[in-house]
Amino acid sequence: MARRQNYYIFAPEKQKRRGPGCLVLLLSILFAAVVLGLLTNAAMNRRTDLLTDKVRVMSLDKKLENFTVLHISDMHGSEMGLNADAWRTLLYGKGFSAVAMTGDMVGRGGDYTPLVSLIKTLRGIKADVPIYLIAGDDDPAPVLSSLHGNPEVLADWVRAAQDAGAVYLDRPVRQSVGKLTVWFSPEYLYSVDVAGMQQSLTRQKEDMEARGQQYEGEGGASYRALCYRLEAITQSAEAIKTMTRDDLQIGLTHVPLLTDYVREMVEWADEKAVFTFRKLSLVLAGHFCGGQWRLPATGPVYVPELGWFPGDAGIVGMQRVTSISQYISGGLNASDFYPMPGRLFNTPSVTLLSFTARIE
C-alpha cells in the first residue's frame, strides 16, 4: 500500500543532530566579551581622570570666586604617586589654590614613598600652594601613644609628609586670599566641645605628671601623645577665637558624613557661633573609592556598609545637605575594605572644586 502524504503543516519533522558549533560559538563570544572587558578595565585603571565641579555659596565674596581646591584621596600607597610626569601632564595649565588629601594615602602597607613623591611633585608644579593632609582609617596611626623606641610623637609617614611640604591637618589652618581668609579644619572639631576637651586634656596631663608617668617607658609615650593632642586642641581654640563670619570654612574628613548627621548638627548649631556646622561651606571626604567595582549605567555593585547596588548618593560625587556641600572623591586606588579586589570599570580620579556664588 502506498505511503500516505502528511498534510498537517505542524507535523513534527525529523530532528537533525546538532553539532558542537553553537556551543563553541557561544563560549567564544563570552570569552571575547570577558577579554574585552578586562582590557577595557586595565586601560581605565592605567589613567587618572581630572574631574571638575562647582561649590555654590550664596554669600561668597567676589574675591573668592573660582577659589579652587584640588581634592585627592585614597591612594593606598599606589605607585601612581611615583609617576611625576603623569601628574605634571594631568595638571598642566590647571589653576588651583590648595590641595586637600582626605586620607588613606598611605594605606595598610605603610609605604609612604609614593605619598612623599606626590607631595614633592605637587610642590614642584605649584610651590606656593599649600597641601593639607589628614589620616584615613587604613593609614597607620598618625599619633603614637605606645612605646615605639624613640621620643617622636608623630608617625614616620606623617613626619615624612611634613618634611616634603604637606600640612598635617589636626587643627584649623588659616589660608589668606588677599585680605580674605579661608580656613581648612579637620571636620571632627565641628562636633566636639573644643574648650571642654582642652580642659579635660589639661586635667589628664596634670594627673599623669602627679603620678610621674612621663618618666616611664610606656607612660612616657602616652604622656607625649597627650601633650601633643593638648597642644593641637589649644591652638584650635585660639584659632577659633580669630575667625570671623566672613571667613570661608572647609572641613576635611575621611569617612563621608551621613545626611541625617549633618542635618542634626546644623539644627543644633549655635546661630551666634562662628566655628559651627552652619558656617561650614564644604566638606571633603573619600573612603568608598567610588564603590570600587562599578557597572556602566548602574553604579557601585556592592559597598559593605550599604549593601548591594546602593547607587552613588553618599558614595561618590557632590551632595548638598542643607547649606553644606559635601564632595566625596572616587579615589585613586582600591581598598581592602571591600571583599572584591581592585577597581572594576572605575577610573581613578582627582577633582578640581571651584567656589562660586553663581547659580546656573
N, C-alpha and C positions, 0 to 999 in steps of 0.2 A: 504494500500500500504506500502511496506517495506521502512524503512528509508534508504536513500542513504548514502553510506560511504563517508566521506570527504577526498579527495585525495590531497588537497592543503597543502603542508608541512608548509606554513607560515600562515595557518589559525589561527586566534586567539583562544586561549584556554580560558576556563572559569577562570577568575581571582579568586584566593583564597584570602580571607581576611587575612591580616597580623596583627598579634597581636602587642602589645607594646614592644616586646622583642628587636627589632632593635634599637628603640629609647632609651630604657633603657641602652642597651649596649653602644651606642654612648655617652650618658651622663656619664656613668660610666667611660669610657675611658678618656673623657675630665676632669672629676673630679680627676681621678688618676693623670693625667698629671699636673693639677694645683697644687695638693698636693705635688707631687714630685718636681715641680719647686720651690714651697715655701720652702720645706725642704732643697733643694739644696742651695737656696739663703740664707736661715738662716745660714746654715753651712759655706758658703762663708763669710758671714758678721761677723762670730764669730772668724775668724782668721785674721792675718795680714801677707801679703806676703812680704818677703825681696827680692827686685829685685836688679840686678846689671847691670851696663852699663859703657862704656868707654867714656872718653872725650879726643879726639885726638888733640894734639897741636904739630905742626911740630917742633917748635923751643924749645920745653920743655927741660929744664936742666935735665940731667940724675939723679940728686939728688931728683928731684920731680916726678920721675917715680913711679907710683902707689900711689901718694898722693891722699887720698880718703876722700870724703865728704859724710856724712850720711844726706840725704835730707828727711825732714819730713814736711808735710803741711796739712792744713785743718782738724784739729781735732775737731773743733767746740764744745769744751767743753765736748767731749765724755768721758765717764767713763773708756774707754780703757787706758787713761793716768794714771789711778789709779792702773792698774794691773802690778805691778813691776815684778812679776815672769814671766809674758808673755814676757815682754821686755828683761829681762835677758836671757830667753831661745832663743828668736829671734836673739839676737845679740851675743850669746855665741861664743867665738872664732873668732869673726869678727874684723878686724882691720880697724880703721878709724881715721883720724887726725883732723876732725872738724865736727860739726853738724850745719846744716842750717835749720831753721824753717821759711817757707815762708808765714806766715800769716794765719788768721782765725783759730788760735789755740785755742782761747777762744770762739769766736762766739758771736751772739747777746745776748745770755743768760747772759753773763758777768761772769759766774762762772769760775774763774781761778784756782780752786783747782786741777783739772786734769793736767793742764799745769805745775803747780808748782811741782806736784808729779812726772811727767815725767822728768822734768829737774833734779830733785834730783836723780831719778833712773839712768839717763844717767851719771850724775856726779859720782854716785856710781860705775858704770861699768867702766868708764874711767875718773878719776878725773882730768887729765891733758889736756883733750880735750875741747877746747872752744866751746860754744854753742851760735850761732848767731840767733837773733830773730828779725823779722820785723812784722808790723801790717798788717792785711788784711782789706778788705772793710766791712766785717761783724764783725770785732772786735770793741770794744768800742774805742773811740778816745784816742790815746796814750798820746797826749799833751793837757792839759786842759787850755783853754783860756777864759773860762767864770767863773763866781763866783761859787765856789763849797764848801765853808765853811772851807778851810784850805789853807795854803800857798804852798802846793805841786804843782809842775808843771806836773809831770808825773802821769798818771792814776794809780790806785791801782794795776791793773793787771800787768802793766809794772814794777813797783817797786817790786812787789812780785816775778816776774820772775828774776829780777836782784838780789834780796836777795837770791834766790835759786841757783844762779850761772850762769845765762844767760847774754849775752851781747845784750842790745837793740841797734840795728844797725841803727843809724841815721847819721852816719859819717864813713869814711873809718877807718878800724881797721887792724893793722898790725899783721900778724902771722909769726913768724920766724920758718923756717925749716932749721936747721943748719945755714949756712951763707946766705941762700936764704930767700926771703920774699914773702909771699902770702898775698894779700890784699882782704878783704871782704868789700864790699861797698853797700849801697842802690843804686839800679840801676838808680833812678831818678837824682842822682847827675851827671851822664854822659850826661844828656840832658839839663843842666842848665849852665848858666854863674856863676860859683861859686864866682868869685871876684866881679862881678856885684851885685849878691844877697847879698854879705857881705856889700857892700856899701849901698844898698837900706835898709837893716835892720838896719844898723847903723843910717841912717837918720831918720827912723821911731822911733827908740829909743830916739834919741835926741829931736825929735818933741814931743813925749809923755812926756819926762822929762820937757820940756819947759812949757807944759800945766799942769804939776803936776798930771798927770793921774795915776802915780804909787802909789799915796796916796789914791786913790778912791777904792771903793769896786770892781765894775766890771772892771774899768780901771786898777786896780792893778793886777787882774788876767791876763788880756790881756798883761800887761806890762811884767809880769814874764814869760809868754809863749814866748813873743817876745825875751826877753833876752836869754831864753833857745835856741831858734832857731838861734839866732845870735852866741851864743857860739858854737853850732854844726857846723854852716857853717864856722866859723873862724877856728875851729880845722880841718875841712875838707880841707880848703885852705892850712893850714900848713902841713897836711899830704901829699897832692898832691905835694908839693914842695920837699918832701923827696923821692918820688917814682922814680924808675929807669926803663929803658926799659926792663931790665931783670926780673923784678918782675912779678909774676903771679897775674892776676886780676880776681876776681869773683864777679858778681853783683847779688843782691837779689831783686826780685820784687814779688808782689803777683799776679797781672794780667799779663798773658804772653804777650810778645811783638809781635806785628804784623810783618810779614815778610817785608812788604813794609817800615814800620817804621825803622826796623833795617838796611835795605839797604840804606835808605836815610841818616840815622845817620852816617853810615860808609862812605858814599860818601862825606859827608860834613865835616867829622872829619879832624882836623889839623894833617897832617902827622908827624909833628915835635913834637906834644904834647905827653906827657907820659900818662896822665889820659884821655883816649879817647876811643870811641867805637872800634877803630882799635886795641886797646890793650886788649880789654875785651875778655877773653877766654871762659868764661862760664857764662850764666845767669840761675838762678834757679827761678822757678815760680810754682804756684799752681792754685787755684781759681776754676777750672772747675770740680774738683772731678772726673776726668775721664769720664765726661759725665753723671755721676750719675746712670741713667738707661741705661744698655747696653744689646745688644743681641749677642749671640755667632756668630762669623764669620761676624758680621755686624758692631759692634761698638756702639757708642752712639746713642740713639734713638732721643733725642731732646736736643738742647742747646739753651737757649733763645736768645743769641746774634748771633747765627749762623744758626738756623733753624733745620729742620728735617734731620736725618741721615747725619750729616756733615763729618763723618769719624774722624780719630784720629789726623790728621795733625793739629797742633796748639792747641790741646786739652789735649793730654797726650803723654808722651814719649820724646825721643830725637829728636831735629831738628837741622839742620845745615843750617845757613844763612850766606853767605859769609864766613868770618873767625871765626864766632861766633857759639858756640854750645849753644842751649837753651834746658834745660830739664824741662818738666812740670810734676809735681808729680800727680799721681792719687788720692792722699789724703787718709785720714783715715775715714772721716765721710761724711754726706750729708749736703747740703746747702739749706737754704730757697730761694736761688737764683732761684732754679728750681720749677716748679709747681708740679713735681712728688716727693713725699716724699721718703726718704730712698734711699738705693742703691740696684739696681737690677742686678744680675749677674756681680757684680763689686766688687771684693775682695779688701778691704782696703790694702794699700801698702806704704812702705817706700823704699828708694833706696840708694844703695852704688854706688857712682860715682867715678871712679878711673881715674886719668890723665895718659896719656901715649903718647909717641912720635911714637909708633909703628903703622904701617899701615898693617892691616891684609887683 
